[in-house]
Amino acid sequence: MFLIFSQFHLFCQKSNLTYHPFYGNIREFPIYIEYLLGEKHTSLKSARSALVYPMSKNIKIYDSEKSNKPALEEIKEIFRFKDLIIQLIRRDIVTRYKRSSLGILWTMLNPLGTMIIMSVVFSRMFDMRGAYPAFIITNLIAWNFFAQTTAATLANMIWGSDLFQRIYLPRTALVLSTIGTGIINILFSLVPLAIIYLFTKTPIQETILLLPIAILFLAAFALGFSLILSAFVVFFPDVSEMYPIVLTAWMYLTPIIYPEEMIADVLNGWVLRLNPLYHLIGFFRMIIFDGVYPTTQEFTIALVFSFGTLIVGWIFFTRQAQKFAYYV
């Protein structure tokens, strides 16, 4: 057997072939053995093709320089690696609560505890004593989804930067898995929201049926913004240190803990009009807390902000992703 493999190695050298057992098809190897043993029906040409053809057939060569449409190709890769993304979502959920006694309950207790504190502090100030707990927890659930997913995206990009140099995976996989984890968390957060609505006797209207659309808008905007943020953090690591400050300022500029009338006249209302989260969280609150259907204009604005940011973020990220390996 050693003699056969030695001659096999010489055959590859003389024929200018490169063979690796992980790349070639082991079922084709007997064709070469037949040629080596002098079988009449086996020629040198068939022996060569038995080694070269399987390798060229099974190996996909990825060349980023030949990628003309990285945004579309990234979508195809996401479908190819969908099982990996599901496993990353599972890993995020399991590792986050692995050593916690309450586990997934923290997803429900977090907005509940924040709501209680803010209700005690601000309910008298804003003269919303009866409805304020339902008002604040509705806004907090939407805000926490955005803030937690975007912050976690930065951490995942830094954590997973070594993977870009070791193995091939879609660059958007880490961001998509973070958004997927956030969607699961926001669904669990609806449990304390329902409890508070029942406790405060806040009616739930039929407009709640639009909740999947509101979550979709939030997820699309968070994904697009996370992609832009992730691309910047690879080239400028200081972004991860500055982002918590930006989040704090953004929260206080968005009507989350106070009614929107308080800053409606600041800069003639442009502070609110140019704030995407004002429209998206307002859409979320409108169908749950206010119990009214959004107008065509409100629906269109939320749609443009969410999916417009997603399209811009996806194109920007996929164009810059080819350079990540040189900076991480």
C-alpha positions, 0 to 999 in steps of 0.5 A: 500500500505504501508503494501504491501511494508513493507512485501515486504521489509521483504521478501527481508531480509528473502530471502537475496535479495537486491532490488533497484527500479532503478535496478529491472524491475518494470514489474516483481513486480506484480509477487511478489504481486501475491505471497503475495496475495496467488495466487496458480500459483505463487511460492516463487521461481518465486517471488525471480527470478522476483526480482533477475533476472532483476537486474543481467540482466540489471547491468553490473559490471566493474572490472578493475582487470579482464580486460586482454586486456584494449586497445581492451576493450577501443575501444569497450567502445568508440563505446558505448559512441560515443554520449558522445564524439560528445557532448563533441566536441560540448561543446568544440566548443560552449564554446570556442567561446560563449562569442566572438563577432567573434565566429568561425572566430577566427579559421580563423583569428589566422593563418592569423594574425600570417602569416602576422606578420611573413611575414613582419619580415622574408620574406626578411631574407629568400628571399621568398618574393612572396611565403613566405605568402603561405609557412608560412600559410601552415606550421602554419595550420599544426603546430597549429593543433598539438600544440593546440590539445595537449595543450587542452588535458592537460587542459581537463584531469585536468578539467575532472579528477573529473569525473573519481571518480564520473561516469564511462566514457571511459578514452580516451573520453576527448582526442578523443573529443579534437582531434575531435575539432581540426579536425573541426578547421583545416577544417575552417583554410583552408578558409584563406589558400585558400584566401592567395593562391589566393592573392599570385597567388600560384597554387593549384595542383591536389595533394590537393586531398591527403589532407584528408590523410595528416590530418589523419596522423596529427590527428593520431600522435596528438592523440597518443602523447596526450594519452602519455602526458595525462597519464604522466600529471595525475601522474606528474602534472608539465608536464602541466607547462613544456609543453609550453616550449617544444612546443616552442623549438619543433616549432623552431626545425621544419622547419615552419618559415624557409626553411629546408635547413637552418638546414639540415646539423645540426648533419648530418641531424639527427635533422630533421630525428628524428623529427616526425613533420618534416615529417608530416608537410612536407607531409602536405606542399608537397601536398598543397604548393609544389604540388608534390606527396610524394615518397613511402619512404616519405609516409611510414615514415609519416605513421609509425610515425603517426600510430606507435605513435597512437598504442604506445600511446593507449596501454600505456594510457589504461594500466595506466588508471586504476590507474587514480582514485587514483591520481586525 
